[in-house]
Amino acid sequence: MQRSRNSEVMDRPDLPEHVMVRVHKQLTLVNRLLGNTAALVKAVQRDPEPTRRVLDIGCGYGGVLLNMRSRLAVEVVGVDLRVPAYDDCPFPIIRADAVLDPLPEADVAVSVLLAHHLSGDDLVRLIQNVGRSCRRFVLLDLVRSRLPLILFRSLVAPLLTPLNASDGDLSIRRAYTGKELSILTRRSLGDTGGTFRHSIAPLKIRQVVDISYRRSDKVSHRLGREDQVTPITAL
């Protein structure tokens, strides 16, 4: 299956605010029902070092981050290209381009369903940029494959609004295969000494790349050593 280069409706900067609210509300529910939020929570809980602050890259309207804050009892902050218009969000959401702009410091950064919105080069830049302010990055995304596409079309899409159903279908076709995502992660870490784990869930409903950056002695966030992790070398 060739990777689609088409843009999703939710990427349009002129999409009305009330539509964006509805889109993200449903996305938050889908992430919870499909186990994406739980997968992120479990990943953070496995950290061998204390996690006091979590940064969500591409947080949207903060639904996933709100659930993580409740379940992990940590300080949270979000970053997105478009921030909510309302001003009563219980945690800060900062408008920034996570590929290029300086990011808030945190122990662990996460992203959910963001990677497929980026080109390969931008995804490499994102991973490198996150490493400047966080010691770890848990990246969760879809898998481009016929099986999850068939499952989505038959089981999930009928329950969604037409906009979310259309974007969800396109998201799978825009996603990276497991091999592609692994190669891009290796490329982003190069010979820095950073390490990562890559896993694909049953039925290919999601893939997770769990990155640990090598930190210098001058940085307060120290790299947590994990069993069965192999240093990454440049391709």
Backbone bond lengths (Angstrom), bond angles and torsions (degrees), N, CA, C in turn:
res aa  C-N    CA-C-N  psi(-1)  N-CA   C-N-CA  omega(-1)  CA-C   N-CA-C  phi
1 M - - - 1.461 - - 1.529 109.34 -
2 Q 1.311 116.99 120.61 1.461 121.53 178.27 1.529 110.73 -69.95
3 R 1.325 116.32 142.62 1.456 120.12 178.62 1.525 110.22 -72.26
4 S 1.337 116.26 127.89 1.464 121.17 178.92 1.524 109.91 -74.30
5 R 1.321 116.16 144.76 1.464 121.61 176.09 1.534 110.85 -109.21
6 N 1.306 118.13 6.14 1.460 121.69 -178.98 1.525 110.70 -71.38
7 S 1.323 115.98 151.52 1.463 121.48 -179.58 1.524 110.99 -91.88
8 E 1.321 115.42 145.37 1.456 120.34 176.69 1.527 110.41 -80.90
9 V 1.323 115.82 156.87 1.465 120.81 -179.46 1.527 110.04 -61.68
10 M 1.322 117.15 -39.44 1.462 119.66 -176.22 1.529 112.46 -67.28
11 D 1.330 118.15 -12.75 1.461 121.30 177.33 1.523 112.73 -81.28
12 R 1.323 116.69 -8.23 1.470 119.50 -178.24 1.515 110.19 -71.20
13 P 1.332 118.43 126.13 1.468 120.36 -178.41 1.521 113.26 -68.91
14 D 1.356 117.21 -18.54 1.460 120.23 -177.73 1.523 112.86 -94.83
15 L 1.323 118.16 8.66 1.457 120.78 179.42 1.531 109.00 -66.17
16 P 1.344 118.17 127.39 1.473 120.80 -176.48 1.524 112.91 -57.37
17 E 1.313 114.74 150.52 1.461 120.39 -176.27 1.532 111.91 -59.85
18 H 1.329 117.67 -42.70 1.462 119.14 -177.13 1.532 111.33 -65.48
19 V 1.340 117.14 -29.00 1.463 120.85 176.57 1.522 109.61 -71.85
20 M 1.329 117.32 -42.28 1.458 121.20 178.83 1.530 111.16 -61.72
21 V 1.325 116.52 -39.88 1.466 120.06 178.67 1.518 109.95 -60.51
22 R 1.331 117.09 -45.03 1.462 121.32 -179.30 1.528 111.05 -66.27
23 V 1.323 116.53 -41.03 1.469 120.90 179.33 1.523 110.64 -60.85
24 H 1.318 117.33 -48.69 1.464 120.56 -176.03 1.526 111.77 -72.30
25 K 1.314 117.44 -32.01 1.462 119.40 176.59 1.524 110.21 -61.60
26 Q 1.335 116.98 -43.18 1.454 120.32 179.67 1.527 111.29 -71.18
27 L 1.338 117.09 -36.74 1.462 120.19 176.88 1.530 111.58 -61.97
28 T 1.323 116.66 -39.44 1.459 120.77 177.98 1.525 110.39 -61.06
29 L 1.335 116.49 -42.56 1.459 120.92 178.87 1.524 111.23 -65.39
30 V 1.333 117.11 -43.73 1.465 121.28 179.95 1.529 110.47 -62.53
31 N 1.333 116.97 -43.08 1.468 119.96 179.26 1.526 111.58 -61.95
32 R 1.319 116.13 -35.99 1.460 118.95 178.77 1.526 111.15 -71.91
33 L 1.335 117.60 -44.59 1.459 121.46 -177.38 1.524 112.51 -67.75
34 L 1.337 116.76 -34.68 1.465 120.21 -179.57 1.530 112.87 -83.20
35 G 1.316 116.73 -3.71 1.458 120.24 177.45 1.508 114.89 86.95
36 N 1.338 117.64 8.03 1.467 119.38 -179.44 1.523 112.06 -66.45
37 T 1.329 116.39 -43.60 1.461 119.89 179.67 1.522 110.36 -63.80
38 A 1.329 116.82 -43.22 1.466 120.69 179.20 1.524 111.06 -62.71
39 A 1.326 117.00 -37.25 1.465 120.68 179.33 1.524 110.79 -63.84
40 L 1.329 117.41 -39.99 1.456 120.50 177.72 1.524 111.29 -66.82
41 V 1.331 116.23 -43.04 1.463 120.51 179.53 1.525 110.56 -59.74
42 K 1.332 117.19 -46.49 1.466 121.08 -179.97 1.523 111.49 -62.87
43 A 1.339 116.27 -38.19 1.459 119.72 179.02 1.523 111.15 -62.74
44 V 1.332 116.67 -43.63 1.460 120.09 179.76 1.525 110.35 -67.24
45 Q 1.328 116.84 -37.93 1.466 120.14 -179.24 1.529 111.99 -65.48
46 R 1.331 117.66 -24.20 1.461 120.61 179.82 1.524 112.80 -79.00
47 D 1.320 118.01 -5.06 1.457 120.89 -177.05 1.526 109.78 -62.87
48 P 1.329 118.03 128.26 1.465 120.54 -179.92 1.526 113.24 -72.62
49 E 1.318 117.48 -13.53 1.459 121.37 178.19 1.521 109.97 -107.58
50 P 1.318 118.51 156.52 1.462 121.05 177.97 1.523 111.19 -60.60
51 T 1.313 116.13 137.73 1.466 121.75 177.01 1.519 108.28 -113.45
52 R 1.315 115.23 112.07 1.459 120.59 -177.97 1.526 112.45 -104.67
53 R 1.342 115.47 -25.82 1.469 118.92 -176.76 1.518 109.95 -140.95
54 V 1.350 115.64 133.51 1.457 122.55 179.74 1.520 109.10 -119.05
55 L 1.323 115.82 132.70 1.452 123.16 178.03 1.522 109.02 -108.64
56 D 1.337 117.32 126.86 1.465 121.97 177.53 1.523 108.81 -102.45
57 I 1.329 116.34 115.48 1.462 122.30 179.64 1.523 108.73 -87.80
58 G 1.338 117.23 122.42 1.455 120.90 -175.69 1.519 110.71 72.13
59 C 1.329 115.82 48.73 1.470 121.68 -170.28 1.513 113.93 -75.52
60 G 1.345 118.02 -10.01 1.464 118.95 -176.97 1.514 110.31 62.07
61 Y 1.340 116.01 -125.88 1.462 120.18 -178.55 1.524 112.26 -100.38
62 G 1.336 115.53 14.73 1.455 120.40 167.88 1.514 116.79 86.53
63 G 1.338 118.80 11.51 1.457 120.58 -176.46 1.511 113.70 -63.48
64 V 1.328 117.43 -47.47 1.464 120.97 179.36 1.530 110.18 -65.17
65 L 1.319 116.59 -41.47 1.462 120.68 -178.42 1.523 111.38 -65.30
66 L 1.326 116.78 -35.59 1.464 120.84 177.66 1.529 110.45 -63.37
67 N 1.330 116.39 -42.13 1.466 119.90 177.40 1.518 111.44 -65.34
68 M 1.333 116.72 -40.00 1.466 120.30 -179.97 1.525 110.82 -66.34
69 R 1.310 117.24 -39.74 1.456 120.00 179.59 1.524 110.48 -62.23
70 S 1.312 116.39 -40.69 1.456 120.79 -179.70 1.523 112.05 -66.72
71 R 1.329 116.71 -41.24 1.466 120.51 -174.24 1.532 112.90 -83.05
72 L 1.332 117.21 -26.21 1.461 120.53 -176.56 1.524 113.24 -104.19
73 A 1.336 117.15 -15.19 1.461 121.59 -177.81 1.524 111.34 55.88
74 V 1.344 115.77 51.33 1.455 121.53 -179.99 1.521 109.81 -124.41
75 E 1.317 115.21 163.07 1.462 120.41 171.42 1.524 108.13 -75.19
76 V 1.336 116.64 140.76 1.458 119.57 -177.32 1.529 110.09 -132.18
77 V 1.333 114.02 154.00 1.458 121.47 175.28 1.524 107.69 -148.95
78 G 1.332 116.53 144.19 1.454 120.78 -178.96 1.518 112.22 -118.15
79 V 1.318 115.00 155.98 1.466 122.25 176.34 1.521 107.95 -133.67
80 D 1.327 116.73 135.50 1.461 120.27 177.56 1.530 108.28 -157.73
81 L 1.333 115.03 158.13 1.462 119.75 176.38 1.520 112.00 -69.55
82 R 1.344 115.55 -27.63 1.459 121.07 179.75 1.519 108.18 -128.90
83 V 1.316 116.82 123.50 1.460 120.17 -177.87 1.524 109.64 -104.40
84 P 1.334 117.79 156.22 1.462 120.90 -179.63 1.520 111.96 -59.61
85 A 1.323 115.47 148.34 1.460 119.94 179.76 1.529 111.85 -76.40
86 Y 1.341 117.06 -25.02 1.459 119.50 -179.38 1.522 110.16 -75.68
87 D 1.329 116.50 157.30 1.468 120.77 -174.92 1.521 112.89 -115.92
88 D 1.340 117.88 18.72 1.461 120.03 -178.23 1.525 112.18 -110.56
89 C 1.323 116.92 22.89 1.460 120.60 177.55 1.536 108.73 -64.88
90 P 1.336 118.42 135.31 1.471 120.49 -175.53 1.528 114.77 -74.54
91 F 1.323 117.95 -1.13 1.459 121.45 176.97 1.521 108.21 -148.55
92 P 1.339 118.33 159.36 1.471 120.36 -176.16 1.529 112.59 -71.88
93 I 1.318 116.34 136.79 1.453 123.38 169.46 1.523 106.68 -121.67
94 I 1.308 116.26 118.48 1.458 122.31 -172.50 1.525 109.93 -102.42
95 R 1.324 116.38 134.02 1.464 120.29 175.70 1.520 108.80 -80.24
96 A 1.320 116.16 118.92 1.469 120.71 -179.32 1.519 109.39 -164.06
97 D 1.319 114.82 155.75 1.457 122.00 171.93 1.522 106.88 -92.42
98 A 1.334 116.72 105.86 1.461 120.73 -173.63 1.517 112.97 -66.79
99 V 1.324 117.20 -14.41 1.462 120.54 178.15 1.528 110.59 -76.11
100 L 1.341 116.55 -33.49 1.460 120.65 -170.73 1.526 114.78 -120.94
101 D 1.326 117.62 -34.15 1.462 120.98 -171.45 1.527 112.25 -83.56
102 P 1.334 116.92 153.33 1.465 119.92 173.24 1.525 110.04 -59.96
103 L 1.322 116.68 141.72 1.462 121.80 -176.10 1.528 110.48 -111.62
104 P 1.337 117.43 154.55 1.472 120.09 175.82 1.530 110.69 -61.75
105 E 1.316 116.48 146.55 1.457 119.56 177.04 1.513 110.20 -73.94
106 A 1.328 115.99 143.60 1.459 122.66 177.23 1.516 108.36 -157.51
107 D 1.316 116.06 162.57 1.461 119.34 175.15 1.523 110.16 -72.02
108 V 1.326 115.86 -47.84 1.461 121.81 -176.85 1.524 109.21 -130.79
109 A 1.317 116.48 134.73 1.459 122.03 171.08 1.528 108.35 -105.69
110 V 1.329 116.18 146.61 1.462 121.31 175.60 1.522 108.06 -131.58
111 S 1.312 115.69 157.81 1.459 120.74 168.37 1.512 108.12 -147.50
112 V 1.308 116.94 142.59 1.451 121.86 -179.44 1.522 108.99 -129.58
113 L 1.313 115.85 122.10 1.466 123.55 178.19 1.530 112.35 58.13
114 L 1.311 115.94 38.64 1.461 121.32 176.66 1.519 112.51 -106.06
115 A 1.333 117.47 -38.38 1.463 121.57 -169.95 1.522 112.70 -55.81
116 H 1.334 118.17 -37.80 1.468 119.52 -176.28 1.523 112.74 -70.33
117 H 1.329 117.30 -12.21 1.464 120.74 176.04 1.527 111.75 -80.24
118 L 1.316 117.73 -9.67 1.458 122.04 -172.98 1.521 111.67 -110.33
119 S 1.323 115.00 150.00 1.460 119.80 169.97 1.512 108.91 -70.20
120 G 1.322 117.26 165.99 1.456 120.58 178.25 1.514 112.55 -58.38
121 D 1.319 116.92 -44.39 1.470 120.58 179.95 1.521 111.55 -63.31
122 D 1.346 116.95 -41.69 1.461 119.90 179.76 1.525 111.51 -69.05
123 L 1.322 117.27 -33.92 1.461 119.27 177.05 1.526 110.35 -65.42
124 V 1.316 117.38 -40.45 1.466 121.28 175.88 1.533 109.89 -60.23
125 R 1.324 116.52 -45.33 1.479 120.41 179.88 1.526 110.66 -64.37
126 L 1.329 117.00 -38.50 1.461 120.25 178.65 1.521 110.64 -60.85
127 I 1.323 117.38 -50.06 1.458 120.96 -178.76 1.526 110.66 -59.92
128 Q 1.320 116.77 -41.39 1.465 119.88 178.54 1.525 111.29 -66.69
129 N 1.324 116.93 -39.41 1.460 120.84 -178.90 1.520 111.99 -66.80
130 V 1.331 116.72 -41.15 1.461 120.31 179.00 1.526 110.53 -59.88
131 G 1.322 117.03 -36.02 1.457 121.29 -179.43 1.517 114.26 -65.21
132 R 1.312 117.75 -13.65 1.474 120.81 178.53 1.523 112.15 -79.07
133 S 1.355 117.35 -17.16 1.465 119.42 -176.52 1.522 113.60 -130.18
134 C 1.334 117.79 -6.16 1.465 121.33 -178.46 1.528 109.70 -134.97
135 R 1.315 117.08 151.60 1.462 120.30 178.26 1.511 112.10 -90.09
136 R 1.351 117.25 -11.05 1.463 120.88 -176.39 1.527 109.40 -151.23
137 F 1.341 115.90 148.21 1.461 121.64 -178.91 1.524 108.26 -140.50
138 V 1.332 116.34 118.35 1.467 122.25 177.54 1.526 107.57 -106.13
139 L 1.318 115.63 109.90 1.459 122.30 -174.61 1.530 108.62 -108.95
140 L 1.327 116.71 117.86 1.465 122.40 -179.61 1.518 109.15 -114.48
141 D 1.330 116.42 131.41 1.460 119.14 179.32 1.530 110.15 -151.04
142 L 1.315 114.94 -179.78 1.454 122.99 178.48 1.527 110.45 -80.03
143 V 1.326 116.04 170.97 1.459 122.82 176.49 1.521 108.37 -119.97
144 R 1.316 116.32 127.91 1.466 119.19 177.49 1.524 109.19 -78.47
145 S 1.325 114.91 106.43 1.460 121.10 -177.69 1.530 108.05 -163.65
146 R 1.311 116.54 156.07 1.465 120.04 -177.49 1.523 112.44 -69.44
147 L 1.334 117.78 -34.43 1.460 119.94 -177.49 1.527 112.79 -61.52
148 P 1.346 120.37 -54.42 1.470 118.84 178.35 1.527 112.56 -63.55
149 L 1.333 117.50 -29.28 1.460 120.07 178.36 1.533 110.15 -66.45
150 I 1.323 116.61 -43.68 1.466 121.11 178.14 1.526 110.63 -64.23
151 L 1.340 116.83 -43.98 1.457 120.88 179.70 1.526 111.23 -62.96
152 F 1.324 116.17 -41.57 1.468 119.60 179.32 1.525 111.05 -63.65
153 R 1.318 116.45 -47.20 1.453 119.87 -177.10 1.527 112.57 -63.36
154 S 1.325 116.87 -34.86 1.459 120.24 -174.89 1.528 114.01 -90.06
155 L 1.350 116.96 -31.74 1.458 119.83 -172.13 1.523 115.03 -111.33
156 V 1.314 117.29 -32.91 1.465 120.28 -173.00 1.520 112.60 -103.14
157 A 1.321 117.62 -47.73 1.462 121.86 -175.53 1.525 113.34 -54.07
158 P 1.346 120.20 -40.42 1.468 119.46 -179.43 1.523 114.21 -62.20
159 L 1.322 117.38 -18.24 1.465 121.55 -178.78 1.526 112.71 -92.66
160 L 1.321 117.26 -6.56 1.458 121.68 -174.35 1.521 111.85 -102.84
161 T 1.333 114.82 165.49 1.455 119.70 171.41 1.529 108.43 -66.96
162 P 1.331 118.35 157.05 1.467 119.74 179.96 1.525 112.97 -55.36
163 L 1.333 117.57 -37.66 1.463 120.11 -179.53 1.531 110.58 -64.99
164 N 1.331 117.19 -49.31 1.460 120.12 -179.10 1.522 112.00 -66.82
165 A 1.325 116.71 -34.76 1.463 119.92 178.14 1.518 110.85 -65.43
166 S 1.334 116.18 -43.86 1.463 120.56 179.39 1.521 111.53 -65.75
167 D 1.332 116.28 -45.38 1.461 119.91 179.66 1.528 111.46 -66.85
168 G 1.339 117.32 -36.91 1.451 120.20 179.69 1.518 112.13 -64.01
169 D 1.325 115.90 -41.97 1.457 121.29 176.74 1.525 110.49 -60.64
170 L 1.333 115.56 -46.52 1.461 120.41 -179.78 1.529 111.50 -66.87
171 S 1.328 116.77 -34.34 1.462 120.67 -179.73 1.520 111.56 -59.49
172 I 1.328 116.68 -42.37 1.467 119.78 179.02 1.525 110.23 -64.66
173 R 1.330 116.37 -39.28 1.461 119.81 -179.32 1.529 112.03 -74.68
174 R 1.334 117.64 -18.81 1.464 121.78 176.04 1.528 112.25 -89.72
175 A 1.319 116.84 -15.32 1.463 121.08 -173.61 1.533 111.69 -68.09
176 Y 1.320 114.67 167.21 1.462 121.26 176.51 1.529 109.80 -92.91
177 T 1.305 116.61 147.22 1.458 119.91 169.95 1.523 108.10 -69.19
178 G 1.333 115.83 166.08 1.451 118.92 177.95 1.517 112.11 -59.19
179 K 1.315 116.71 -42.57 1.457 120.83 -179.54 1.528 111.01 -63.62
180 E 1.323 117.14 -43.15 1.466 121.07 -179.50 1.522 111.09 -62.50
181 L 1.335 116.34 -44.43 1.460 119.44 -177.64 1.528 111.02 -67.25
182 S 1.302 116.80 -37.68 1.461 120.11 177.79 1.527 111.15 -64.06
183 I 1.329 117.03 -43.07 1.465 121.29 179.53 1.527 110.62 -62.91
184 L 1.333 116.98 -43.56 1.464 120.65 -179.69 1.528 111.25 -64.98
185 T 1.322 117.14 -36.91 1.463 120.20 178.40 1.527 110.63 -66.35
186 R 1.326 116.40 -44.80 1.468 120.03 176.72 1.525 111.14 -58.86
187 R 1.315 115.23 -42.47 1.468 120.06 179.70 1.523 110.82 -63.20
188 S 1.314 117.35 -39.04 1.467 120.32 -177.34 1.530 111.73 -68.56
189 L 1.334 116.96 -35.71 1.461 120.41 -179.27 1.520 112.48 -82.35
190 G 1.328 116.37 -28.78 1.460 119.99 176.90 1.514 112.19 52.57
191 D 1.329 116.55 -130.83 1.469 121.10 -179.34 1.527 111.43 -104.85
192 T 1.337 117.14 30.05 1.460 121.14 -177.56 1.523 112.99 -75.13
193 G 1.335 117.83 -16.25 1.456 120.89 -174.86 1.506 113.29 91.97
194 G 1.334 117.03 -1.29 1.455 120.61 175.64 1.516 110.75 -67.04
195 T 1.334 116.41 158.40 1.461 121.79 -178.78 1.522 109.75 -130.32
196 F 1.336 116.70 160.19 1.472 119.15 175.01 1.511 111.33 -151.92
197 R 1.304 114.92 156.08 1.455 124.08 170.24 1.526 107.95 -116.77
198 H 1.304 115.86 140.01 1.467 121.11 179.43 1.517 108.20 -126.21
199 S 1.335 116.97 125.38 1.456 120.89 179.69 1.526 109.84 -133.29
200 I 1.327 115.42 148.23 1.460 122.37 177.32 1.525 107.89 -121.66
201 A 1.335 116.50 128.02 1.460 121.78 -176.73 1.525 111.15 -72.86
202 P 1.331 118.03 159.21 1.464 121.20 174.53 1.530 111.23 -52.93
203 L 1.322 115.43 145.35 1.466 123.82 -178.09 1.526 112.39 64.53
204 K 1.341 115.77 8.66 1.464 121.68 177.87 1.531 112.49 57.67
205 I 1.332 116.11 37.23 1.456 118.81 -178.72 1.530 112.35 -76.87
206 R 1.336 116.62 -17.72 1.461 120.92 175.84 1.513 109.06 -164.49
207 Q 1.329 115.09 162.35 1.462 121.43 170.33 1.525 107.97 -132.43
208 V 1.318 115.63 148.70 1.463 121.24 -177.26 1.526 109.18 -130.09
209 V 1.316 115.62 128.86 1.460 121.80 171.86 1.525 107.17 -110.76
210 D 1.307 116.11 121.17 1.466 122.47 -177.27 1.526 107.44 -111.88
211 I 1.330 115.59 107.20 1.463 122.70 -171.97 1.526 110.44 -105.36
212 S 1.321 116.08 133.68 1.462 122.27 170.27 1.519 107.83 -116.14
213 Y 1.313 115.88 123.29 1.466 120.80 -179.24 1.524 109.88 -89.34
214 R 1.314 115.17 145.94 1.459 119.17 173.63 1.516 108.38 -80.95
215 R 1.329 115.10 125.08 1.465 120.14 -176.59 1.518 110.50 -107.45
216 S 1.327 117.08 143.91 1.464 120.93 176.97 1.521 109.41 -78.93
217 D 1.331 116.24 165.50 1.459 121.09 -179.90 1.519 112.05 -64.47
218 K 1.321 117.34 -17.04 1.454 120.55 -178.40 1.515 112.07 -83.14
219 V 1.332 117.16 -8.93 1.456 121.39 -177.06 1.519 108.80 -101.32
220 S 1.320 117.28 136.07 1.456 120.83 -175.43 1.517 112.33 -70.64
221 H 1.334 117.20 -30.84 1.456 120.50 178.44 1.525 108.61 -81.58
222 R 1.332 118.61 111.12 1.453 123.04 -179.40 1.524 110.07 -94.21
223 L 1.303 116.08 144.48 1.457 121.07 178.94 1.519 110.17 -65.79
224 G 1.354 116.93 124.49 1.454 121.66 176.25 1.515 110.20 -80.61
225 R 1.338 117.17 126.15 1.458 120.73 -179.32 1.520 109.04 -78.93
226 E 1.351 116.68 134.66 1.445 122.07 -179.68 1.523 108.70 -124.58
227 D 1.318 115.89 149.05 1.457 121.19 177.91 1.521 109.79 -68.50
228 Q 1.317 115.16 149.65 1.451 123.36 172.67 1.529 112.88 61.59
229 V 1.303 117.11 33.56 1.459 121.93 177.06 1.507 108.41 -113.02
230 T 1.308 116.82 131.83 1.462 122.56 -175.67 1.512 110.49 -109.18
231 P 1.336 120.01 130.03 1.463 121.07 177.28 1.524 110.88 -56.01
232 I 1.329 115.03 145.52 1.460 121.31 -177.98 1.525 109.29 -97.42
233 T 1.301 116.38 134.54 1.452 121.47 175.70 1.506 109.45 -110.54
234 A 1.296 116.61 161.83 1.464 120.94 -179.11 1.521 110.71 -65.99
235 L 1.340 115.86 146.74 1.459 120.69 176.92 1.533 109.84 -70.42
